[in-house]
Amino acid sequence: MSRDRRDFLRTAGVAGLGLGLSGVAPSGLQGLETPEGVDPGDPFRPDQAPRALNILVLGGTGFIGPHIVQYMMDRGHTVTLFNRGRSNTDLFPDLENLIGDRNDDLEALRGRTWDVCFDNNASRIPWVELSTEVLRDSVDRYFYVSSRSAYADTSAVPMTAAHPTHTYETAGASHDDDRMSLPYGLQKALCERQVMEVFGDRHCIVRPGLIIGPGDETDRFTYWPVRIHRGGEVLAPSDGTDPIQIIDVRDLSEWMVRLAENGTTGIYNGVGPRTPRPIAELLYGIRAVTTAETTFTWVPYEFLAEHEVRPYREMPVWMPPLPGREGFARFDLTPEVESGLTFRPLADTAMATLEYHFSRSPERQAEIGPGLSPEREAEILRAWHARG
């Protein structure tokens, strides 16, 4: 391997427990504490896999990709990447990188064979139709990373992989619609069915919820560590009891590699922890890795709705268990845990997310999209306090 795990994390900007790796907090991270139970040493020493696999990764340079590829390499697998060769091209210089386009050019894949294909980023049914047809006889097992959004609804408590996924009817779409513009949840459901139809019992489908951690450019979780690290009065949603189930990108990636090593097939959900975490526990857990003077003001859903504060957007991560969404964060993860899914401490995720955030340019740090701006948050808090 041309670079070790630490070099990869720094080069890719996908930071791990950086305070332990470097010994010095990056600018903006002063005031973080290594929580009790988190090893400040090097946590990245995976054992070798019981059998080396020949693995094809479609993509490999986005959010999930670098984590899953590095873990494959650390476990001793042979990895081939397939992508357009346009982003993060310096990440894995020693790996074979086949160039093509999932829209219309998979010629580089023809005439090759692999034990496993990981399809991490396909969100359009035409892409999966093309890749599954080309790889039908070229890979033994096809792993497809789907989404919790594939479910037609999340009303069941608990939710399981047996719950129905979207159809055109449930998604409010027409068969005459542009297939590249269908709703996201329907696209994922259609992609799943295509994989199952082509590969039969040789498929493994994982439906993650919100994927969080270092390397996430969506900032949907990052808002909370950054906001809490800033200190002061923090607007928090509901009464603190609403459940949260999310997944650290490293837990998801490493689990999927182990599923491949074990020859696992079927459909699984990729969320955590096993017991849903109340949002108060999430926010207080994030606060525990900082020394910021922070207080939380819990504001009911009804008041937030009156002031057009949207769940999952202005209040990231949080989805109130309203009718039709009672099971959104109440998944029964018994099959997943039995298959090897593990969950690292929240403190690890919060610290790694903050370090990644502060490793970005000042301009990028200022561009967090989800969540409330400081001005908007202060406005809502003033209105709440005025109401008494």
Residue pairs with C-beta under 8 A, 6 or more apart in sequence:
1 73
1 94
2 93
2 94
3 11
5 16
5 42
5 44
5 70
5 74
6 16
6 21
6 42
6 44
8 14
8 66
8 70
8 91
9 15
9 16
9 18
9 21
9 214
11 90
11 91
12 66
12 88
12 91
12 215
13 214
13 215
13 356
13 359
13 360
14 66
14 67
14 214
14 215
14 356
15 21
15 214
15 352
15 355
15 356
15 359
16 43
16 44
16 214
16 250
16 352
16 355
17 34
17 38
17 39
17 40
17 43
17 348
17 351
17 352
17 355
18 25
18 26
18 29
18 351
18 352
18 355
18 359
19 25
19 29
19 32
19 34
19 40
19 351
19 355
20 34
20 39
20 40
20 41
20 42
20 43
21 42
25 32
25 355
26 355
26 358
26 359
27 358
28 357
28 358
28 365
29 354
29 355
29 358
31 229
31 290
31 291
31 292
32 229
32 289
32 290
32 291
32 351
32 354
33 288
33 289
33 290
33 291
34 40
34 289
34 351
35 288
35 289
35 345
35 347
35 351
37 345
37 347
38 345
38 347
38 348
38 351
43 348
44 74
46 71
46 74
46 75
46 254
47 75
48 75
48 76
49 75
49 76
49 77
49 257
49 261
50 261
51 261
52 76
52 77
52 78
53 77
53 78
53 115
53 116
53 260
53 261
54 77
54 78
54 80
54 113
54 114
54 115
54 116
55 72
55 77
55 78
55 79
55 80
55 114
55 115
55 116
55 117
55 118
55 260
56 80
56 82
56 109
56 112
56 114
56 116
56 117
56 118
56 135
56 139
57 65
57 68
57 69
57 72
57 79
57 80
57 81
57 82
57 117
57 118
57 120
58 82
58 83
58 102
58 117
58 118
58 119
58 120
58 121
58 122
58 131
59 65
59 81
59 82
59 83
59 119
59 120
59 121
60 66
60 68
60 69
60 79
60 81
60 82
60 83
60 91
60 92
60 120
61 81
61 83
61 87
61 88
61 89
61 91
62 87
62 88
62 120
62 121
63 211
63 215
63 216
63 217
63 249
64 120
64 121
64 145
64 211
64 249
64 252
64 253
65 120
65 121
66 88
66 91
66 215
67 215
67 249
67 250
67 253
67 254
68 118
68 120
68 253
68 254
68 256
68 257
69 79
69 81
69 91
69 92
69 95
71 250
71 253
71 254
71 257
72 79
72 257
73 79
73 92
73 95
75 257
75 261
77 257
79 92
79 95
79 96
80 95
80 96
80 97
80 98
80 112
80 114
81 92
81 95
81 96
81 97
81 98
82 97
82 98
82 99
82 100
82 106
82 108
82 109
83 97
83 99
83 100
84 99
84 100
84 101
85 97
85 99
89 97
98 108
98 109
99 108
100 106
100 107
100 108
100 109
102 122
102 127
102 130
102 131
103 126
103 127
104 130
106 130
106 131
106 134
109 131
109 134
109 135
109 138
110 134
110 138
112 138
113 138
113 139
114 138
114 139
114 140
115 139
115 140
115 141
115 260
116 139
116 140
116 141
116 142
116 143
116 260
117 131
117 135
117 139
117 141
117 142
117 143
118 143
118 145
118 256
118 260
119 128
119 131
119 142
119 143
119 144
119 145
119 195
120 145
121 145
122 128
122 131
122 144
122 191
123 184
123 187
123 188
123 191
124 179
124 180
124 187
124 191
125 179
125 182
125 187
125 190
125 191
125 194
126 179
126 180
127 191
128 144
128 190
128 191
128 194
128 195
129 194
132 142
132 194
132 195
132 198
132 199
133 198
135 142
136 198
136 199
140 202
141 199
141 202
141 203
141 204
141 260
141 263
141 265
142 195
142 198
142 199
142 202
142 203
142 204
143 203
143 204
143 205
143 206
143 256
143 259
143 260
144 191
144 192
144 195
144 203
144 204
144 205
144 206
145 206
145 208
145 256
145 270
146 188
146 189
146 191
146 192
146 205
146 206
146 207
146 208
147 184
147 185
147 188
147 207
147 208
148 154
148 207
148 208
148 209
148 269
148 271
148 328
149 184
149 185
149 188
150 165
150 166
150 185
150 188
150 189
150 192
150 207
151 159
151 163
151 164
151 165
151 166
151 185
151 207
152 163
152 164
152 165
152 166
152 167
152 170
152 171
152 189
153 170
153 324
153 325
154 163
154 324
154 325
154 326
154 327
154 328
155 323
155 324
155 325
155 326
155 327
156 163
156 326
156 327
157 326
157 327
157 330
158 327
158 330
158 331
158 332
159 269
159 327
159 328
159 330
159 331
159 332
160 269
160 331
160 332
160 335
161 207
161 266
161 267
161 268
161 269
161 335
163 327
164 170
165 188
165 189
165 192
166 183
166 185
166 186
166 188
166 189
167 186
167 189
168 174
168 175
168 186
171 182
171 183
171 185
171 186
171 189
172 183
173 182
173 183
173 186
182 190
188 207
192 205
192 267
195 203
195 205
196 203
196 205
201 265
202 265
203 265
204 256
204 259
204 260
204 264
204 265
204 266
204 267
204 268
205 266
205 267
205 268
206 252
206 256
206 259
206 267
206 268
206 269
206 270
207 267
207 268
207 269
207 270
208 247
208 252
208 269
208 270
208 271
209 245
209 246
209 247
209 269
209 270
209 271
209 329
209 331
210 220
210 221
210 246
210 247
210 317
211 246
211 247
211 248
211 249
211 252
211 270
212 220
212 221
212 222
212 246
212 247
212 248
212 249
212 349
212 353
213 221
213 248
213 249
213 250
213 349
213 352
213 353
213 356
214 249
214 250
214 352
214 353
214 355
214 356
215 249
215 356
216 222
216 249
216 353
216 356
218 369
218 370
219 316
219 368
219 369
219 370
219 371
220 312
220 316
220 317
220 370
221 246
221 316
221 317
221 353
222 353
222 356
222 357
222 368
223 316
223 368
223 370
223 371
224 282
224 283
224 286
224 316
224 317
224 371
225 286
225 289
225 350
225 353
225 354
225 357
226 354
226 357
226 368
227 234
227 371
228 234
228 283
228 286
228 287
228 290
228 292
228 294
229 290
229 292
229 354
230 292
231 290
231 292
231 293
231 294
232 293
232 294
232 295
233 295
233 296
233 297
233 381
234 283
234 294
234 295
234 296
234 297
234 377
235 297
235 299
235 372
235 377
235 380
235 381
235 384
236 279
236 280
236 283
236 296
236 297
236 298
236 299
237 279
237 298
237 299
237 301
237 304
237 309
237 311
237 315
237 318
237 320
238 279
238 298
238 299
238 300
238 301
238 318
238 320
239 298
239 300
240 278
240 279
240 280
240 283
240 296
240 298
241 278
241 279
241 280
242 278
242 279
242 318
242 319
242 320
242 321
242 329
243 276
243 277
243 278
243 279
243 321
243 329
243 330
244 276
244 277
244 278
244 279
244 282
244 317
244 318
244 329
245 271
245 272
245 273
245 276
245 277
245 329
245 330
245 331
246 271
246 272
246 317
247 270
247 271
247 272
248 272
248 343
248 344
248 348
248 349
250 344
251 272
251 341
251 342
251 343
251 344
252 270
254 342
255 270
255 336
255 339
255 340
255 341
255 342
256 270
258 340
259 268
259 339
259 340
262 339
262 340
264 339
266 335
268 335
268 336
268 339
268 341
269 331
269 333
269 336
270 336
270 341
271 329
271 331
271 333
272 333
272 341
272 343
273 343
274 333
274 337
274 343
276 329
276 330
276 331
277 285
277 346
279 317
279 318
280 296
280 298
282 317
282 346
283 296
284 296
285 346
285 347
285 350
286 346
286 350
287 294
288 347
289 347
289 350
289 351
289 354
297 381
297 384
299 380
299 381
299 384
301 311
301 320
301 322
303 384
303 387
304 311
304 314
304 315
304 380
307 380
307 383
309 315
309 372
309 380
311 318
311 319
311 320
312 318
312 319
313 370
314 370
314 371
314 372
314 376
315 371
315 372
316 370
316 371
319 325
319 328
319 329
321 327
321 328
321 329
321 330
333 341
357 365
358 365
372 380
